[in-house]
Amino acid sequence: MMKKGKILKRWSLILTIVMFISGCSSAPQTGQPGGPAPAVVDIWHSLQGAEFNTLEKQVQSIEKTHPEVIVKLNYVPEQNFAASAYQAEAGGEGPEMFIASRETIHQLYGQGALAPAAYIDEASFPAALAAFRFSKTEYALPWLTDIPLLYFRTDTATVPADLSELFSANGVSLVSPDTASLSAWWNGQGGRLMNGGKPSLNDAANLAFLQQLLTWRNSALFRIDPSALTAFANGQTPYLIAGASSAKYLTQLNVPWGSIPLSDLLGGQGQSLIGRTLGIANSAIKTTPGTTAAIQTVEKALLTPEVEGAMVEAGQLLPANKSYYERPEAQKGVFPQASIALSKAWVLEGNTYEWKLIPLQDAAWSDVLSGGTAPEEALNNAQEQAGKVLSVKGQS
């Protein structure tokens, strides 16, 4: 028995030595001393202040979790973003990734600066993702977004049942009477920009809606006020149309407020246009077989509810990822109503004609509501301009 015990001990010692040698001889992992160098992912962005500081902290956390990547952040002013990207990529330079507004990403796509998104995100709200889809391919991933809501002061107002009730009482205030703010009421009553593949800015439903806005405006029930948010906070107006992002400001001021989707006043009809949206995209020239894995890692990490939640705390925009709204902290405040509005938002793909026609409608509305032009004349002018815009783009 003693002899057998010595043999077992000897074999145990041999196995231990073999395992030790095997462990010492295994190749170091990426990011570890002696291992392959981490992949460097350069990100251009336009974030400042608390939002940049938070992004920087989140990037540091990503690097700790994923030592195989090093992330560099470079600030580029939004007004220079597209031009700087064009110049850099013309020389074979530039970043691996961009964090930019929807408008900037549309410009980058038009310049051929973007590759299809390296990561596939299936948790985005449909309207937010569609805004970055060109010819059925996603060229960016929505990160943070906004959506208009109807706010009401809970100390002086109640939830109106419909538009008639809202405008038979005190009416509503807003900063800008544009399609982004009013699309749910406009398209919920038949408004449209295209009909049968052709521009239809002077459609009868569009005219009726604009005439109604003018009537409300002349009756002081539809108040266009650059200080509308402040007026609402001070109790000078009981109803306000503003982005869901405004809720943070109102809460900080201890304003008693509630909110509902704008479509609720039309029995659920109508779809709001998403507001300011930041997306994450990857470069056409820097997305290669050798960099794709690293880019995917960073894109996926930035789109987690934890990172989006941190960005919400730092700024005003809301997550564009549906999974965030399942978290406990998103079951209160503005998030439940924003989630409903975002789920029903107007789905417009990135290269649809409507994006080019919306500014023309906005200009027509502004001309009428400022008192300078009759509704029919303004829409006919917009219709004429639409033909020219789409013709120049080769889309008429």
C-alpha positions in Angstrom: 0.0 0.0 0.0 2.9 2.4 0.8 4.5 1.7 -2.5 1.2 2.4 -4.3 0.9 5.7 -2.4 4.4 6.8 -3.5 3.6 6.1 -7.1 0.4 8.2 -6.9 2.3 11.1 -5.4 5.0 10.9 -8.0 2.4 11.0 -10.9 0.6 13.8 -9.2 3.8 15.8 -9.1 4.6 15.0 -12.7 1.1 16.2 -13.8 1.5 19.4 -11.8 4.8 20.2 -13.5 3.4 19.4 -16.9 0.4 21.7 -16.3 2.7 24.5 -15.0 5.0 24.2 -18.1 2.0 24.2 -20.4 0.6 27.3 -18.8 3.9 29.1 -19.1 4.3 28.2 -22.7 0.8 29.4 -23.8 0.7 32.6 -25.9 -0.1 35.8 -24.1 -3.5 37.2 -25.0 -4.1 40.5 -26.9 -3.6 43.5 -24.6 -1.4 41.5 -22.2 2.4 41.9 -22.0 4.1 40.0 -24.8 0.8 39.5 -26.6 -0.5 41.0 -29.8 -1.0 44.7 -29.8 -4.6 45.9 -29.2 -6.5 47.3 -32.1 -6.9 51.1 -32.0 -10.4 52.5 -32.7 -10.4 56.2 -33.3 -13.8 57.9 -32.8 -14.8 61.3 -34.0 -17.5 63.0 -32.0 -19.0 66.5 -31.2 -19.9 66.0 -27.6 -18.8 68.5 -25.0 -19.0 69.1 -21.3 -20.6 66.5 -19.1 -21.6 64.4 -22.1 -17.9 64.2 -23.3 -16.7 63.4 -19.7 -19.2 60.6 -19.4 -18.3 59.2 -22.8 -14.7 59.3 -21.8 -15.4 57.3 -18.6 -17.5 54.8 -20.5 -14.7 54.3 -23.0 -12.3 53.7 -20.2 -14.6 51.0 -18.9 -14.9 49.4 -22.3 -11.1 49.2 -22.5 -10.9 47.5 -19.2 -13.6 44.9 -20.2 -12.0 44.5 -23.7 -8.2 44.8 -23.4 -8.0 43.9 -27.1 -9.1 47.4 -28.1 -7.8 50.9 -27.4 -10.4 53.7 -28.0 -9.3 57.2 -28.9 -11.8 60.1 -28.8 -11.3 63.1 -31.0 -13.6 66.2 -30.9 -14.7 67.7 -34.2 -17.1 70.6 -34.3 -20.4 69.5 -35.8 -20.4 72.3 -38.4 -17.0 71.0 -39.7 -17.7 67.3 -39.3 -18.6 66.3 -42.9 -16.0 68.5 -44.5 -13.2 67.2 -42.2 -14.2 63.6 -42.8 -14.2 64.2 -46.6 -10.7 65.7 -46.5 -9.3 63.0 -44.2 -10.7 60.1 -46.1 -9.6 61.6 -49.4 -6.0 61.1 -48.1 -6.7 57.7 -46.8 -6.9 58.9 -43.2 -9.7 59.5 -40.7 -11.3 57.6 -37.8 -12.7 54.1 -37.6 -15.9 55.4 -36.2 -18.2 58.4 -36.0 -20.7 59.6 -33.4 -22.7 62.3 -35.1 -26.2 63.7 -35.6 -28.6 62.3 -38.1 -28.1 65.2 -40.4 -24.3 64.8 -40.3 -24.6 61.0 -40.9 -26.8 61.7 -43.9 -24.0 64.0 -45.2 -21.3 61.4 -44.6 -23.3 58.8 -46.4 -23.8 61.1 -49.4 -20.0 61.5 -49.5 -19.4 57.8 -49.5 -17.6 58.1 -46.2 -19.6 55.2 -44.4 -19.5 51.5 -44.6 -22.5 49.4 -43.5 -22.7 49.2 -39.8 -20.3 46.6 -38.4 -22.6 45.6 -35.6 -26.3 44.5 -36.1 -28.5 46.1 -33.4 -32.0 44.5 -33.3 -33.1 46.5 -30.2 -33.4 50.0 -31.7 -36.8 51.7 -32.2 -37.9 51.1 -35.8 -38.1 54.8 -36.7 -34.7 55.6 -35.2 -33.0 52.8 -37.1 -34.8 53.5 -40.4 -33.4 57.1 -40.4 -29.9 55.5 -40.9 -31.0 52.9 -43.5 -30.1 53.6 -47.1 -31.3 51.2 -49.8 -32.3 48.6 -47.2 -28.8 48.7 -45.5 -28.1 50.3 -42.1 -25.1 52.6 -42.3 -25.4 53.8 -38.7 -26.9 52.7 -35.4 -29.1 55.0 -33.4 -27.7 55.8 -30.0 -29.6 58.7 -28.4 -32.7 60.4 -29.6 -35.7 62.6 -28.8 -39.5 62.7 -29.6 -42.1 65.5 -29.1 -44.7 65.1 -26.4 -47.6 67.2 -25.1 -46.7 68.4 -21.6 -49.4 69.6 -19.1 -49.0 71.2 -15.7 -50.6 68.9 -13.2 -51.4 71.8 -10.8 -53.5 73.8 -13.3 -54.5 71.5 -16.2 -55.9 68.1 -16.9 -55.2 65.7 -19.8 -57.3 66.8 -22.8 -59.4 64.2 -24.4 -58.7 65.4 -27.9 -57.6 68.4 -30.0 -61.0 70.1 -29.7 -60.8 70.0 -25.9 -57.2 71.3 -25.9 -58.0 74.2 -28.2 -61.4 75.1 -26.7 -59.7 76.0 -23.4 -56.2 77.5 -23.1 -54.5 76.1 -26.3 -50.9 75.2 -26.4 -47.4 76.8 -26.6 -44.4 75.6 -28.6 -41.0 77.0 -29.7 -41.2 76.2 -33.4 -44.3 75.3 -35.5 -42.5 72.7 -37.7 -43.0 69.2 -39.0 -40.8 67.7 -36.3 -43.1 69.2 -33.6 -46.5 68.7 -35.2 -46.1 65.7 -37.5 -48.4 63.5 -35.4 -51.3 65.9 -35.7 -50.5 66.7 -39.3 -50.2 63.1 -40.7 -52.8 61.9 -38.3 -55.3 64.0 -40.2 -54.2 62.9 -43.6 -51.2 65.1 -44.2 -48.6 63.8 -46.6 -45.6 64.9 -48.6 -45.7 62.3 -51.3 -48.5 60.8 -53.3 -48.0 58.2 -55.9 -44.3 58.8 -56.0 -44.7 62.6 -56.6 -44.4 65.6 -54.2 -47.8 66.6 -52.8 -47.0 69.5 -50.5 -50.2 71.4 -51.7 -52.4 68.4 -51.0 -55.9 69.3 -49.7 -55.2 67.7 -46.3 -52.0 69.8 -46.0 -53.9 72.9 -46.8 -56.7 72.1 -44.3 -54.2 71.5 -41.5 -52.3 74.7 -42.2 -55.5 76.7 -42.3 -56.5 75.2 -38.9 -53.1 76.2 -37.4 -53.6 79.7 -38.7 -57.1 79.9 -37.1 -55.7 78.8 -33.8 -52.8 81.2 -34.1 -55.1 84.1 -34.8 -57.2 83.1 -31.7 -54.1 83.1 -29.5 -54.6 79.4 -28.9 -51.6 78.3 -30.8 -48.7 80.3 -29.3 -45.3 80.3 -31.0 -42.9 81.5 -28.3 -39.1 81.0 -28.3 -39.4 81.1 -24.4 -42.3 78.5 -24.3 -40.4 76.1 -22.1 -39.7 78.9 -19.6 -43.3 80.1 -19.7 -44.5 76.6 -19.0 -42.1 76.2 -16.1 -43.3 79.6 -14.7 -46.9 78.6 -14.9 -47.7 81.1 -17.7 -49.0 78.4 -20.1 -50.6 75.1 -19.0 -49.8 73.1 -22.1 -46.6 72.8 -24.0 -45.3 70.8 -27.1 -41.6 70.0 -26.5 -39.2 67.1 -26.8 -39.0 64.4 -24.2 -35.6 65.7 -23.5 -37.2 68.8 -21.9 -38.4 66.7 -19.0 -35.1 66.7 -17.2 -35.0 70.5 -17.1 -38.6 70.7 -15.8 -37.9 68.1 -13.1 -34.8 70.0 -12.0 -37.0 73.1 -11.5 -39.6 71.0 -9.5 -42.3 71.9 -12.1 -45.4 69.7 -11.6 -45.7 68.2 -15.0 -47.2 65.2 -16.9 -46.9 64.2 -20.5 -48.7 62.2 -23.2 -47.8 61.3 -26.8 -49.3 63.8 -29.3 -51.1 61.1 -31.1 -53.3 60.5 -28.0 -55.4 63.5 -28.9 -56.3 61.9 -32.2 -57.3 58.6 -30.8 -53.9 57.1 -31.4 -53.7 58.2 -35.0 -50.7 60.0 -36.2 -46.9 59.4 -36.0 -44.4 61.8 -34.6 -41.1 62.5 -36.4 -38.2 61.6 -34.1 -36.2 64.6 -33.0 -32.5 65.2 -32.7 -30.8 61.8 -32.9 -27.2 60.8 -32.5 -25.9 57.7 -34.4 -22.8 55.5 -34.4 -21.3 54.8 -37.8 -18.1 53.3 -39.1 -15.7 54.5 -41.8 -15.7 53.2 -45.4 -12.0 53.2 -45.7 -11.1 52.1 -42.1 -13.6 49.2 -41.9 -11.5 46.3 -43.1 -11.3 42.6 -42.3 -8.6 43.5 -39.8 -10.6 46.2 -37.9 -14.1 44.9 -38.2 -14.0 42.8 -35.0 -12.7 45.7 -32.9 -15.3 48.1 -34.4 -18.0 45.6 -33.6 -16.8 45.3 -30.0 -16.9 49.1 -29.5 -20.3 49.6 -31.2 -21.9 46.8 -29.2 -20.5 48.2 -25.9 -21.7 51.7 -26.6 -25.2 50.5 -27.3 -25.7 48.7 -24.0 -28.4 50.1 -21.7 -25.8 50.8 -19.1 -23.8 53.2 -21.3 -26.9 54.8 -22.7 -28.2 55.3 -19.2 -25.0 57.0 -18.2 -25.3 59.3 -21.2 -28.9 60.2 -20.2 -27.7 61.3 -16.8 -25.1 63.5 -18.4 -27.3 65.1 -21.1 -30.9 65.4 -22.2 -31.4 63.0 -25.1 -33.0 59.6 -24.5 -31.8 56.1 -25.4 -32.7 54.9 -28.9 -32.5 51.3 -27.7 -35.8 49.6 -26.6 -34.0 47.5 -24.0 -33.2 50.5 -21.8 -37.0 51.2 -21.3 -37.3 47.8 -19.6 -35.0 48.8 -16.7 -36.5 49.8 -13.4 -35.3 53.5 -13.7 -37.2 53.8 -16.9 -40.6 53.0 -15.4 -41.1 56.5 -14.2 -40.8 60.1 -15.3 -40.9 60.8 -19.0 -39.6 57.4 -20.1 -42.9 55.4 -20.3 -44.6 58.0 -22.5 -41.5 58.5 -24.6 -41.2 54.8 -25.2 -44.8 54.7 -26.5 -44.2 57.7 -28.8 -40.9 56.2 -30.1 -42.5 52.9 -30.7 -45.2 54.5 -32.9 -42.9 57.1 -34.5 -42.9 57.9 -38.2 -40.6 55.4 -40.1 -38.7 57.2 -42.8 -35.6 55.6 -44.3 -32.6 57.7 -44.8 -32.9 58.1 -48.6 -36.7 58.7 -48.8 -37.8 61.9 -50.5 -39.6 63.2 -47.4 -36.3 64.3 -45.7 -35.8 66.7 -48.6 -39.4 67.9 -48.6 -39.8 68.5 -44.8 -37.7 71.7 -44.9 -39.9 73.1 -47.7 -43.1 72.4 -45.7 -41.5 74.0 -42.6 -40.7 77.1 -44.6 -44.3 77.3 -45.9 -45.7 77.0 -42.4 -43.4 79.7 -41.1 -44.4 82.0 -44.0 -48.0 81.6 -43.2 -47.9 81.7 -39.4 -45.6 84.8 -39.4 -48.5 86.6 -41.2 -46.8 87.1 -44.6 -48.4 84.6 -46.9 -51.7 82.9 -47.5 -51.8 79.1 -46.8 -52.6 78.1 -50.4 -50.0 80.4 -51.9 -47.3 79.1 -49.5 -48.0 75.5 -50.2 -48.1 76.1 -54.0 -44.7 77.8 -53.7 -43.4 74.8 -51.7 -44.8 72.4 -54.3 -42.9 74.3 -57.0 -39.7 74.2 -55.0 -40.1 70.5 -54.4 -40.1 69.8 -58.1 -36.9 71.7 -58.5 -35.2 70.0 -55.4 -36.0 66.5 -56.5 -35.1 67.3 -60.2 -31.7 68.6 -59.1 -31.1 65.4 -57.2 -32.2 63.4 -60.2 -35.2 62.1 -58.3 -38.2 63.7 -60.2 
